[in-house]
Amino acid sequence: IVVRPGDSVLEIGCHGGTTTRLLQEAAGPGGRAVGVDIGASIVRQAAAAYPDVEFAVADAWDSHALVTLAGDRPWDAIFIDVGGLSGGDGLLEAVALIRQLAASNPHCRSMV
């Protein structure tokens, strides 16, 4: 994933928040990185570890919520690190998620 200074970046599946912090550093002071996870306790832990980074509880499959979270700055890049997409259908589910996110975020130039 290429993050440029000033970018607006979403990380889906932020876990402990470390990658979101790195994405925020890459986006720089004029940019924005937001980490989301479906687990409220995970988001609380990430926010406690990195209080200067934005985190929110959100479901990867809720495109409307993710677009709304972007506000007036559409996502330039989306980093996806979602667990639970394994097994026989894991690849198909991952492709479906990427297609859904791409359709709801046409401004996004990079999705990994």
RABEL-V240957 format. One record per residue. N is the residue number from 0. RES is the residue in one small letter. OMEGA is omega in radians with two decimals (NA if undefined). D_FIRST is the distance of its C-alpha to the first C-alpha in Angstrom with 2 decimals. Layout:
n->N res->RES omega->OMEGA d_first->D_FIRST
n->N res->RES omega->OMEGA d_first->D_FIRST
This chain:
n->0 res->i omega->3.11 d_first->0.00
n->1 res->v omega->3.10 d_first->3.77
n->2 res->v omega->-3.13 d_first->6.37
n->3 res->r omega->3.05 d_first->9.80
n->4 res->p omega->-3.14 d_first->13.13
n->5 res->g omega->-3.12 d_first->14.69
n->6 res->d omega->2.98 d_first->11.82
n->7 res->s omega->-2.98 d_first->12.65
n->8 res->v omega->3.08 d_first->10.13
n->9 res->l omega->2.98 d_first->11.36
n->10 res->e omega->3.10 d_first->11.03
n->11 res->i omega->-3.05 d_first->13.38
n->12 res->g omega->-3.01 d_first->15.25
n->13 res->c omega->3.12 d_first->15.16
n->14 res->h omega->-3.08 d_first->17.98
n->15 res->g omega->3.05 d_first->19.16
n->16 res->g omega->-3.07 d_first->16.75
n->17 res->t omega->-3.14 d_first->15.45
n->18 res->t omega->3.11 d_first->11.71
n->19 res->t omega->3.10 d_first->12.51
n->20 res->r omega->3.11 d_first->14.44
n->21 res->l omega->3.08 d_first->11.81
n->22 res->l omega->3.10 d_first->9.55
n->23 res->q omega->3.10 d_first->12.97
n->24 res->e omega->3.14 d_first->13.69
n->25 res->a omega->3.14 d_first->10.74
n->26 res->a omega->3.06 d_first->11.84
n->27 res->g omega->-3.07 d_first->15.31
n->28 res->p omega->3.12 d_first->18.72
n->29 res->g omega->-3.11 d_first->18.33
n->30 res->g omega->-3.08 d_first->15.22
n->31 res->r omega->3.00 d_first->14.98
n->32 res->a omega->3.12 d_first->13.11
n->33 res->v omega->3.07 d_first->15.00
n->34 res->g omega->3.10 d_first->15.07
n->35 res->v omega->3.05 d_first->17.20
n->36 res->d omega->-3.13 d_first->19.10
n->37 res->i omega->-3.11 d_first->22.22
n->38 res->g omega->-3.14 d_first->24.28
n->39 res->a omega->-3.13 d_first->26.01
n->40 res->s omega->3.09 d_first->26.91
n->41 res->i omega->-3.14 d_first->23.35
n->42 res->v omega->3.10 d_first->22.37
n->43 res->r omega->3.13 d_first->25.51
n->44 res->q omega->3.12 d_first->24.69
n->45 res->a omega->-3.14 d_first->21.19
n->46 res->a omega->3.10 d_first->22.83
n->47 res->a omega->-3.13 d_first->25.59
n->48 res->a omega->-3.08 d_first->23.38
n->49 res->y omega->-3.05 d_first->21.28
n->50 res->p omega->3.14 d_first->23.68
n->51 res->d omega->-3.14 d_first->21.87
n->52 res->v omega->-3.10 d_first->18.80
n->53 res->e omega->3.10 d_first->19.19
n->54 res->f omega->3.12 d_first->19.46
n->55 res->a omega->3.04 d_first->21.14
n->56 res->v omega->3.13 d_first->22.59
n->57 res->a omega->3.10 d_first->21.30
n->58 res->d omega->-3.13 d_first->21.27
n->59 res->a omega->-3.08 d_first->18.16
n->60 res->w omega->-3.13 d_first->20.64
n->61 res->d omega->-3.08 d_first->22.08
n->62 res->s omega->-3.12 d_first->20.27
n->63 res->h omega->3.13 d_first->22.93
n->64 res->a omega->-3.12 d_first->22.40
n->65 res->l omega->3.07 d_first->18.64
n->66 res->v omega->3.12 d_first->19.41
n->67 res->t omega->3.13 d_first->22.30
n->68 res->l omega->3.12 d_first->20.31
n->69 res->a omega->-3.12 d_first->18.28
n->70 res->g omega->-3.09 d_first->21.68
n->71 res->d omega->3.10 d_first->22.03
n->72 res->r omega->-3.13 d_first->18.40
n->73 res->p omega->3.14 d_first->16.43
n->74 res->w omega->3.03 d_first->12.85
n->75 res->d omega->-3.12 d_first->10.52
n->76 res->a omega->3.09 d_first->7.44
n->77 res->i omega->3.10 d_first->8.21
n->78 res->f omega->-3.07 d_first->7.24
n->79 res->i omega->3.10 d_first->10.24
n->80 res->d omega->-3.01 d_first->12.27
n->81 res->v omega->3.03 d_first->15.66
n->82 res->g omega->3.09 d_first->18.64
n->83 res->g omega->3.09 d_first->21.62
n->84 res->l omega->-3.12 d_first->20.08
n->85 res->s omega->-3.12 d_first->22.00
n->86 res->g omega->-3.07 d_first->25.17
n->87 res->g omega->-3.10 d_first->26.28
n->88 res->d omega->-3.08 d_first->24.61
n->89 res->g omega->3.14 d_first->21.32
n->90 res->l omega->3.12 d_first->19.43
n->91 res->l omega->3.10 d_first->21.22
n->92 res->e omega->3.12 d_first->20.49
n->93 res->a omega->3.10 d_first->16.73
n->94 res->v omega->3.12 d_first->16.89
n->95 res->a omega->3.12 d_first->19.23
n->96 res->l omega->3.13 d_first->17.04
n->97 res->i omega->3.12 d_first->14.09
n->98 res->r omega->3.13 d_first->16.85
n->99 res->q omega->3.13 d_first->18.41
n->100 res->l omega->3.12 d_first->15.45
n->101 res->a omega->-3.13 d_first->14.79
n->102 res->a omega->-3.09 d_first->18.54
n->103 res->s omega->-3.14 d_first->18.83
n->104 res->n omega->-3.04 d_first->15.95
n->105 res->p omega->-3.14 d_first->16.62
n->106 res->h omega->-3.04 d_first->15.23
n->107 res->c omega->-3.11 d_first->11.59
n->108 res->r omega->-3.09 d_first->9.76
n->109 res->s omega->3.10 d_first->6.42
n->110 res->m omega->-3.11 d_first->6.93
n->111 res->v omega->NA d_first->6.06
